[in-house]
Amino acid sequence: MRALVTGAASGIGRATCLRLARDAKAAGRKAQIAAVDLGPSPALDALGKELGDLGAAMLPLPGDMATADAPGRVVEEAIARFGGLDGVVSNAGVNRPGPLAQYAVEDWDRMFAVNTRATWLLAKAAHDALATSRGAIVAVASMSGSNAHANLGPYGPSKAALIMLVAVLAQEFGRDGVRVNSLSPGMVRTGMTAKVYENETIAAERDRLGKLIKKAGMTAE
């Protein structure tokens, strides 16, 4: 299993890397994971150790998904190191809340660059390698892409655009044997939502709901 995961050092990205490593180990294979984040960090180092303990090899790659060149570059570096790719997880995302009437153009552009454009650029760069391996792309969208939430700036519109982008990529890449899907989580306890969870009432209620979901035989992050 040769995979590239963006936003890998924390939250959903970190959990994804660990899941890939565990699944590969359970199947008697070794995962090779290109873990992309903004740069070196203690969190990325810790992830590397955890992956190593699971028998996986991690290639840490710095890359700002807001730029036009980083998505293609990290894909090329991963392919060069692994000799190909089996999967890409476009998980990096940003949120800068605020009312749209006062929102800054530069913040709007950065939100769409990371939350929408990066997936397109990753897919472009990875297409040939994934067609060879008959691999897959997964993009992490959000429930905000299909349900309006006021005062989140362009977060919802950027995720809605991502969902449609993935649908079009699925049509085009599917002809070449590449699967493309998105998933839309609800509010997951990550660094991005830390301030929300500082409210003890909200945290307690969400913990209660999580336990009810698990009791019903479902899973939640």
C-alpha positions as a printed NumPy array, in Angstrom:
array([[  0.   ,   0.   ,   0.   ],
       [  1.578,   3.247,  -1.203],
       [ -0.429,   6.274,  -0.129],
       [ -0.148,  10.029,   0.147],
       [ -2.092,  11.845,   2.864],
       [ -2.257,  15.629,   3.22 ],
       [ -2.831,  17.323,   6.559],
       [ -1.25 ,  14.227,   8.032],
       [  0.156,  15.442,  11.344],
       [ -3.102,  15.726,  13.254],
       [ -6.82 ,  15.072,  13.336],
       [ -8.404,  13.075,  10.522],
       [ -5.146,  12.962,   8.557],
       [ -3.246,  11.361,  11.419],
       [ -6.047,   8.865,  12.055],
       [ -6.08 ,   7.992,   8.354],
       [ -2.352,   7.284,   8.29 ],
       [ -2.621,   5.01 ,  11.318],
       [ -5.62 ,   3.181,   9.849],
       [ -3.77 ,   2.563,   6.59 ],
       [ -0.797,   1.182,   8.528],
       [ -2.981,  -1.092,  10.676],
       [ -4.914,  -2.405,   7.677],
       [ -1.717,  -3.112,   5.754],
       [ -0.211,  -4.913,   8.735],
       [ -3.356,  -7.003,   9.185],
       [ -3.119,  -8.001,   5.518],
       [  0.524,  -8.975,   5.882],
       [  1.742,  -5.998,   3.864],
       [  3.861,  -2.944,   4.624],
       [  2.332,   0.487,   4.229],
       [  4.404,   3.248,   2.662],
       [  2.862,   6.593,   3.53 ],
       [  3.834,  10.031,   2.279],
       [  2.7  ,  12.218,   5.179],
       [  2.255,  15.779,   3.934],
       [  1.99 ,  18.732,   6.281],
       [  3.077,  22.372,   6.345],
       [  6.49 ,  21.453,   7.699],
       [  8.413,  19.492,  10.314],
       [  6.749,  19.356,  13.732],
       [  6.765,  17.283,  16.923],
       [  3.335,  15.959,  15.899],
       [  4.685,  14.691,  12.582],
       [  7.669,  13.131,  14.342],
       [  5.312,  11.368,  16.751],
       [  3.254,  10.077,  13.853],
       [  6.388,   8.686,  12.235],
       [  7.211,   6.746,  15.383],
       [  3.69 ,   5.339,  15.667],
       [  3.723,   4.277,  12.029],
       [  7.118,   2.669,  12.483],
       [  5.791,   0.703,  15.444],
       [  3.095,  -0.624,  13.105],
       [  5.683,  -1.701,  10.563],
       [  4.941,   1.13 ,   8.141],
       [  7.407,   3.475,   6.441],
       [  6.67 ,   7.202,   6.521],
       [  7.998,   9.761,   4.073],
       [  7.468,  13.226,   5.627],
       [  6.901,  15.878,   2.974],
       [  6.464,  19.623,   3.56 ],
       [  3.859,  21.288,   1.409],
       [  1.414,  24.183,   1.654],
       [ -1.715,  23.077,  -0.205],
       [ -2.654,  26.743,  -0.703],
       [  0.104,  27.117,  -3.293],
       [ -0.174,  26.128,  -6.927],
       [  3.013,  24.043,  -7.018],
       [  3.064,  22.075,  -3.736],
       [  0.347,  19.499,  -4.562],
       [  2.08 ,  18.358,  -7.735],
       [  5.495,  18.415,  -6.113],
       [  4.587,  16.185,  -3.175],
       [  2.904,  13.691,  -5.495],
       [  5.996,  13.551,  -7.684],
       [  8.26 ,  13.051,  -4.659],
       [  6.065,  10.245,  -3.318],
       [  5.984,   8.471,  -6.682],
       [  9.747,   8.782,  -7.026],
       [ 10.322,   7.295,  -3.562],
       [  7.682,   4.538,  -3.696],
       [  7.826,   3.681,  -7.382],
       [  4.137,   4.513,  -7.76 ],
       [  0.997,   5.276,  -5.769],
       [ -2.062,   3.272,  -4.792],
       [ -4.013,   5.995,  -3.056],
       [ -4.264,   9.731,  -2.351],
       [ -6.158,  11.177,   0.603],
       [ -6.763,  14.898,   0.17 ],
       [ -7.455,  15.845,   3.757],
       [ -5.757,  19.207,   4.371],
       [ -8.3  ,  21.905,   5.067],
       [ -8.581,  25.353,   6.561],
       [-11.378,  27.366,   8.125],
       [-11.451,  31.051,   8.894],
       [-14.931,  31.895,  10.221],
       [-16.584,  35.245,   9.642],
       [-19.678,  36.868,   8.149],
       [-19.552,  37.064,   4.355],
       [-20.476,  40.743,   4.31 ],
       [-17.151,  41.589,   5.948],
       [-15.028,  38.768,   4.513],
       [-11.641,  39.535,   2.92 ],
       [-10.934,  38.447,  -0.656],
       [ -7.514,  37.026,   0.256],
       [ -9.076,  34.81 ,   2.932],
       [-11.746,  33.635,   0.466],
       [ -9.077,  32.747,  -2.094],
       [ -6.945,  30.837,   0.404],
       [ -9.949,  28.852,   1.606],
       [-10.802,  27.722,  -1.918],
       [ -7.148,  27.069,  -2.745],
       [ -6.729,  24.629,   0.14 ],
       [-10.221,  23.169,   0.433],
       [-11.005,  22.786,  -3.275],
       [ -8.176,  23.501,  -5.719],
       [ -5.593,  21.335,  -3.933],
       [ -7.638,  18.189,  -4.561],
       [ -7.785,  18.958,  -8.277],
       [ -4.024,  19.546,  -8.433],
       [ -3.256,  16.394,  -6.437],
       [ -5.535,  14.401,  -8.74 ],
       [ -3.921,  15.831, -11.878],
       [ -0.455,  14.951, -10.658],
       [ -1.395,  11.469,  -9.435],
       [ -3.616,  10.408, -12.348],
       [ -1.101,   8.382, -14.349],
       [  0.341,   6.567, -11.334],
       [ -3.12 ,   5.734, -10.004],
       [ -4.278,   4.559, -13.419],
       [ -1.328,   2.171, -13.496],
       [ -2.117,   0.781, -10.03 ],
       [ -5.893,   1.093, -10.473],
       [ -5.852,   3.094,  -7.287],
       [ -8.152,   5.582,  -5.591],
       [ -8.528,   9.152,  -4.397],
       [-10.493,  10.168,  -1.309],
       [-11.189,  13.812,  -0.516],
       [-12.37 ,  14.891,   2.921],
       [-15.29 ,  17.275,   2.436],
       [-17.736,  18.27 ,   5.195],
       [-21.391,  18.261,   6.143],
       [-21.055,  22.027,   5.633],
       [-20.763,  21.292,   1.924],
       [-24.41 ,  20.25 ,   1.798],
       [-25.88 ,  22.049,   4.845],
       [-25.603,  25.805,   5.218],
       [-23.919,  27.154,   8.357],
       [-23.821,  30.923,   8.811],
       [-20.687,  32.824,   9.818],
       [-18.227,  30.196,   8.586],
       [-17.098,  32.385,   5.726],
       [-16.628,  30.438,   2.456],
       [-15.957,  27.148,   4.245],
       [-19.307,  25.662,   3.19 ],
       [-19.105,  26.894,  -0.417],
       [-15.542,  25.564,  -0.733],
       [-16.618,  22.136,   0.521],
       [-19.683,  22.135,  -1.734],
       [-17.394,  22.865,  -4.661],
       [-15.127,  20.033,  -3.525],
       [-18.016,  17.559,  -3.505],
       [-18.913,  18.505,  -7.09 ],
       [-15.251,  18.449,  -8.14 ],
       [-14.95 ,  14.89 ,  -6.845],
       [-18.098,  13.85 ,  -8.721],
       [-16.639,  15.153, -11.984],
       [-13.239,  13.581, -11.285],
       [-14.993,  10.271, -10.623],
       [-16.617,  10.433, -14.05 ],
       [-13.394,  11.325, -15.847],
       [-10.911,   9.188, -13.905],
       [-13.248,   6.213, -13.681],
       [-12.628,   5.548, -17.365],
       [ -9.024,   4.831, -16.434],
       [ -9.805,   2.566, -13.503],
       [ -9.288,   5.216, -10.799],
       [-11.96 ,   5.528,  -8.101],
       [-12.615,   9.012,  -6.702],
       [-14.84 ,   9.588,  -3.679],
       [-15.484,  12.221,  -1.038],
       [-16.685,  11.859,   2.534],
       [-18.481,  14.494,   4.569],
       [-17.8  ,  14.201,   8.301],
       [-19.679,  16.08 ,  10.936],
       [-17.762,  18.046,  13.553],
       [-14.797,  15.9  ,  14.579],
       [-12.719,  16.718,  17.651],
       [ -9.545,  18.095,  16.053],
       [ -7.388,  21.182,  16.368],
       [ -9.741,  23.007,  14.002],
       [-12.698,  22.508,  16.347],
       [-10.818,  22.876,  19.645],
       [-12.463,  26.21 ,  20.507],
       [-15.922,  24.727,  20.056],
       [-15.086,  21.899,  22.432],
       [-13.923,  24.398,  25.053],
       [-17.623,  24.839,  25.751],
       [-18.18 ,  22.12 ,  28.36 ],
       [-21.906,  21.821,  27.601],
       [-21.294,  21.198,  23.893],
       [-18.43 ,  18.789,  24.623],
       [-20.534,  16.773,  27.079],
       [-23.49 ,  16.585,  24.679],
       [-21.331,  15.456,  21.763],
       [-19.651,  12.832,  23.959],
       [-23.089,  11.589,  24.973],
       [-24.186,  11.334,  21.339],
       [-20.961,   9.544,  20.429],
       [-21.607,   6.899,  23.076],
       [-25.16 ,   6.428,  21.818],
       [-23.912,   5.959,  18.266],
       [-21.365,   3.375,  19.344],
       [-23.968,   1.573,  21.436],
       [-26.195,   1.383,  18.355],
       [-23.434,  -0.443,  16.502],
       [-22.21 ,   2.519,  14.463],
       [-18.788,   4.149,  14.607],
       [-17.788,   7.766,  14.98 ],
       [-14.388,   9.45 ,  15.111]])
